[in-house]
Structure formats: structure tokens, C-alpha cells
Amino acid sequence: MPTGGHWYRGHNRGRQFGDTDRSPQGEGPRISVVVPVLNEERNLREVLPTVSADYEVIVVDGGSTDASMAVVAELRPDAICLRQTRWGKGNALGCGFAAATGDVIVMFDADGSADAREIDAFVATLLAGADFAKGTRFAPGGGSADITVLRRAGNNGLTTLVNRLFGMHFTDLCYGYNAFWRDVIPLLGLPDHRPADGLPRWGDGFEIETVITCRAAAAGLVIREVPSHEKRRLHGPSNLNAWRDGRRVLRTLLQEWRTRDRSIRLSPAATHFAPRRTEVPCPVVDRRSPALRPTEADVAAKDAE
């Protein structure tokens, strides 16, 4: 389901993919798949073979006590294997994002719930003009074989809240199967993954998915939902706790709404999002057509306000 207004019409994200960034599949973006892992030995044996050999795979271990990393070495010897610096899924993803070298980053769970065949749909959505492709189980074409009645009710309430607070039209907030262009990471202001002092940072846990979604919306990124079917976890207990993590997501929504940059607040009726004008460590491409891009006079007038 479309969210956040109109598309920006930049062909292949404003450029053709050339020889310097040609993927093994042919012309197109290079794909980095970031996989947080904590005691997923049996699941990895079934999941890793489904991920294309053409993709860069980054496995971030949270201190597994089983043979998870040995399985990765056996089945995917080309994978980049990291040990996360602190704890939690958020910190693991941050470590993986920092190591990724692809044009597109895919957030991918190791428990078997995500279907690697859907990555093509996420990438196609990005190539069509989106900055951020958000998976949804509750749009036509999506579904879930795993969600409980309690988790679905909680997700519905939290999705309604994020839509009201950020003027969005999401159908599924609490789903972590997402993909985005790597050069938007500086706009998300994610927790610094580097300090290894053991002290937790906000965003180190499961709330990271909500943090990313809220900041993508607040930054004015073009977000499009991608129907996805969540499969049942293959083996072992889930590391997610519905009550504990649901409370953290609620706290995250309220905190992100209070602290977001008020200058980019947009109403639900906004016709399109304009990228935030800010200094970032790496370039962020303006993917709007020339007709939609601000002129120097527009920028000068805005600065004079």
C-alpha cells in the first residue's frame, strides 16, 4: 500500500548502474543482507541456502552459545561475520549496516520467518523511486503464519498511533523485513554502534525497527510498503517478548514524536515528502524530477524566512 505521498521520478534512483557498481546478476544495485543471529544454528542451516549467492551477506552474532557461526562458515564461507559490540537486535543491525558495502541494505531475520525470494520485490520498489521499502503483512498480497492474536492487536494499536503522530498510512508497524538505500543511513541518526563498554543505548533492542521507521518518516524519505508473507519460525523459541517489547515500541513512538525535527513536520494531507536539507557525512541524492527540485531562488527565499 502506498504511503507518504507521490513518487519521485528519478530513473534508477537518478543514475544508471555502471561497471563500478554492477551486481553479479547484471546491471543493478549491489545488495547487502544483514542478518542478526543469536543461537540460530538449526534455522541458519535452512535459511542461508535460500539467500542468493550474488548478495553480500553480513551475519552479526550476539554471543551465540550454539554452533551458529560454524554453520555460517560451512554454508556461506563468503559471509562477513561480526560480533556485535553490545547487546540486542538494534545494536546488531547497526554493526551490520556499518559493515555493508552494497547500494541496498536488506534487514533479514535468521529464524526462517522471512522469505528471501521477496528481496527482489523490495529492490524493485527502491528502483522505482522509494528511499525505504517497508514490509507489511497486512496489505493485499501479504500475510502471516506466525503472529498471535495478542501481537496482532498490539501491532494494530501501535500502527494506528504512528500514523496519527507522523501523518503516515502504514498498515504494519511492527515488522522488521525492510530494505533501503545505504546512503540514507546518515539521515536516520541511529545509535552509535561502536562503543563496546557494555552500556545499553536506546535503540539497541527490538525497538530499533520502530526507531528506523519513525526517523525515515520524519526525515521525509519516500517510503513504500511491500506486501510480505511472514512464515512461522522454524526452530526454537523467539527472542521477542510481546509485552516487554510492545512497551518499548510504545515508548519509542512517543519519544520519537516529541524529539523529531519540528521543521519537517508534515500533515497527513501532504502531497509529497521533501528530503530534509541537512549536512550529512555522505551524499544523499535528490531523486526528484527537475520540475520538483527547488531552484536557487526557492532555497534563498526559504533561508530568509
Secondary structure, DSSP 8 states (H G I E B T S, - for coil): -B-SB-----TTTTS---GGG-BTTBSS--EEEEEEESS-HHHHHHHGGGS-TTSEEEEEES--SSSHHHHHHHH-TTSEEEE-SSSHHHHHHHHHHHH--SSEEEE--SSS-S-GGGHHHHHHHHHTT-SEEEEESSSTT-EESS--HHHHHHHHHHHHHHHHHHT---S-SS---EEEEGGGHHHH--------SS---TTSSTTHHHHHHHHHHHTT--EEEEE-EE----SS--S--HHHHHHHHHHHHHHHHHHS-GGG---TT-SB--------SS-----S-TTTS--HHHHHHHHH-
